[in-house]
Amino acid sequence: MKALMSIEELIANLRGLHQLSLYTVNEDWCIQLYELDVCANDHDVFKQAKYAPIYESSNHSLQFLLIEATEWAAKRYQDC
């Protein structure tokens, strides 16, 4: 059985595939993934639908949230 990746490794892996926004709401961790050419910190981006997040999720566990997002991203690139 393969050992779980560290949180740092998961974030680095995702960052190689997508821009990301990671934040908390109450007790949950939340993530939004964007295409690499989208600057998620640019407030003008949020006004344009074509720059909307391509993936959003939340989970009480940061590690499981990042694992889910990494699996989604890997599947997305396998399907291309």
Backbone bond lengths (Angstrom), bond angles and torsions (degrees), N, CA, C in turn:
res aa  C-N    CA-C-N  psi(-1)  N-CA   C-N-CA  omega(-1)  CA-C   N-CA-C  phi
1 M - - - 1.445 - - 1.530 109.22 -
2 K 1.315 116.91 132.31 1.453 122.56 -177.81 1.531 110.54 -75.61
3 A 1.313 116.77 136.65 1.463 121.61 178.41 1.530 109.85 -69.11
4 L 1.317 115.33 148.53 1.453 120.05 177.51 1.521 110.41 -65.61
5 M 1.326 115.98 143.52 1.459 120.71 175.53 1.528 108.11 -72.33
6 S 1.320 116.40 150.84 1.459 120.00 175.91 1.529 109.48 -70.68
7 I 1.318 116.58 163.05 1.457 120.79 177.78 1.528 110.10 -59.29
8 E 1.312 116.57 -41.45 1.469 120.08 178.99 1.528 111.14 -61.67
9 E 1.322 117.63 -42.95 1.468 121.08 178.72 1.526 111.16 -64.53
10 L 1.319 117.44 -41.01 1.463 121.20 178.91 1.526 110.99 -62.59
11 I 1.333 116.80 -45.22 1.463 120.30 179.40 1.530 110.30 -64.09
12 A 1.323 117.27 -44.67 1.466 120.58 179.28 1.523 111.24 -61.31
13 N 1.327 117.29 -40.36 1.459 122.07 178.39 1.526 109.99 -62.49
14 L 1.325 116.70 -48.53 1.468 120.43 179.01 1.525 111.01 -62.43
15 R 1.313 116.53 -40.69 1.466 120.85 -177.64 1.517 111.31 -63.75
16 G 1.301 117.72 -26.51 1.455 120.89 175.63 1.518 113.53 -71.74
17 L 1.327 116.33 -19.21 1.467 121.44 -177.36 1.523 113.34 -107.44
18 H 1.331 116.76 -30.70 1.470 121.22 -172.41 1.522 111.48 -148.47
19 Q 1.336 115.39 155.89 1.459 120.37 163.18 1.523 104.79 -73.39
20 L 1.322 117.52 149.80 1.458 117.60 179.66 1.508 111.68 -143.08
21 S 1.314 113.59 153.70 1.451 122.62 174.89 1.523 106.30 -124.64
22 L 1.317 116.02 124.44 1.461 121.95 -177.39 1.529 107.07 -123.75
23 Y 1.336 116.91 127.09 1.460 120.85 -176.74 1.526 110.00 -153.92
24 T 1.311 116.37 176.10 1.465 120.81 178.76 1.522 110.59 -119.69
25 V 1.326 114.92 149.57 1.465 123.47 171.42 1.523 106.21 -136.65
26 N 1.317 115.10 115.87 1.462 121.27 -174.53 1.525 109.81 54.22
27 E 1.303 118.06 -118.78 1.471 121.91 -177.85 1.523 113.48 -95.31
28 D 1.336 117.43 -0.11 1.466 121.05 -174.82 1.519 112.59 -104.22
29 W 1.318 115.01 148.80 1.451 123.46 168.39 1.515 107.38 -89.58
30 C 1.320 117.67 143.06 1.463 122.68 -179.80 1.527 109.12 -129.81
31 I 1.327 114.93 147.47 1.461 120.27 178.24 1.517 109.41 -136.89
32 Q 1.317 114.91 144.10 1.454 122.57 171.45 1.529 106.51 -129.46
33 L 1.318 116.40 133.06 1.461 121.75 176.35 1.518 109.47 -109.92
34 Y 1.320 115.54 142.00 1.458 123.37 179.46 1.523 108.25 -128.54
35 E 1.330 115.42 163.04 1.455 119.58 172.49 1.529 108.23 -61.79
36 L 1.321 117.18 155.97 1.461 121.52 -177.39 1.529 113.67 -60.39
37 D 1.329 117.63 -28.75 1.463 119.55 -177.14 1.529 113.60 -87.72
38 V 1.319 117.81 6.26 1.469 122.11 179.40 1.527 109.06 -100.90
39 C 1.318 115.54 128.79 1.462 120.73 176.35 1.527 107.56 -93.14
40 A 1.319 116.27 100.22 1.463 121.42 -173.83 1.525 112.61 -65.40
41 N 1.318 119.07 -17.95 1.461 121.86 179.46 1.524 113.12 -86.66
42 D 1.324 117.78 -7.81 1.459 122.14 179.86 1.524 108.74 -80.74
43 H 1.313 117.55 113.53 1.466 121.18 -175.32 1.521 113.25 -62.87
44 D 1.333 118.57 -25.90 1.465 120.70 176.55 1.520 111.69 -67.20
45 V 1.319 116.80 -23.73 1.462 121.65 179.97 1.529 110.64 -60.95
46 F 1.314 116.92 -40.17 1.463 120.73 -175.48 1.527 112.95 -66.34
47 K 1.317 117.73 -16.55 1.457 122.07 179.74 1.522 111.99 -84.28
48 Q 1.314 117.73 -10.22 1.458 121.96 -175.87 1.526 110.31 -114.81
49 A 1.307 116.12 118.52 1.470 121.35 -175.74 1.532 112.44 -58.91
50 K 1.327 117.82 -31.77 1.468 119.43 -177.39 1.526 112.22 -67.26
51 Y 1.336 117.12 -13.58 1.451 120.86 178.42 1.520 112.89 -105.87
52 A 1.309 117.12 17.12 1.463 121.13 178.91 1.530 109.88 -66.09
53 P 1.320 116.99 157.12 1.466 119.14 176.32 1.529 110.54 -57.75
54 I 1.320 116.06 143.79 1.472 120.15 177.45 1.524 110.42 -93.73
55 Y 1.333 116.45 -9.32 1.470 121.64 178.15 1.528 107.63 -154.80
56 E 1.333 115.67 137.07 1.461 121.71 175.78 1.519 108.38 -141.77
57 S 1.330 116.12 141.10 1.454 119.90 177.14 1.523 108.87 -161.30
58 S 1.329 115.20 166.94 1.467 120.93 175.45 1.521 108.90 -146.47
59 N 1.340 115.38 156.33 1.451 121.05 -178.89 1.524 107.79 -163.25
60 H 1.298 116.24 150.99 1.464 120.90 177.37 1.533 110.74 -68.13
61 S 1.330 116.51 -28.58 1.464 122.11 -179.78 1.526 110.29 -100.64
62 L 1.324 117.13 121.00 1.457 121.09 177.73 1.517 111.03 -60.94
63 Q 1.322 117.43 -43.72 1.462 119.74 -177.74 1.531 111.17 -63.48
64 F 1.325 118.38 -43.96 1.461 119.81 179.23 1.521 111.54 -66.99
65 L 1.327 117.71 -35.14 1.467 121.08 176.25 1.523 110.17 -60.98
66 L 1.321 116.29 -46.06 1.461 120.47 -179.58 1.524 111.98 -68.20
67 I 1.316 117.58 -35.95 1.471 121.36 175.99 1.521 109.80 -63.00
68 E 1.325 117.65 -46.86 1.478 121.83 178.10 1.523 110.89 -57.65
69 A 1.327 116.36 -47.55 1.465 120.81 -178.66 1.523 110.92 -64.27
70 T 1.323 117.16 -40.09 1.465 121.36 178.68 1.523 110.61 -64.62
71 E 1.325 117.20 -42.33 1.472 120.81 177.61 1.522 110.77 -63.59
72 W 1.333 117.36 -41.28 1.465 121.03 178.13 1.527 110.09 -61.79
73 A 1.334 116.34 -47.22 1.456 120.82 -178.39 1.531 111.15 -63.09
74 A 1.329 116.80 -41.82 1.468 120.64 179.27 1.524 110.68 -63.01
75 K 1.321 116.81 -43.10 1.476 120.75 178.87 1.529 110.65 -64.93
76 R 1.310 116.55 -39.46 1.467 121.07 179.78 1.526 110.04 -60.44
77 Y 1.317 118.12 -42.53 1.455 120.91 -179.16 1.518 112.27 -76.31
78 Q 1.326 118.07 -26.40 1.462 120.20 175.00 1.522 110.70 -69.30
79 D 1.349 115.99 -33.59 1.457 121.28 -177.91 1.518 112.83 -77.82
80 C 1.335 118.18 -12.21 1.484 121.81 -178.67 1.507 111.11 -78.81
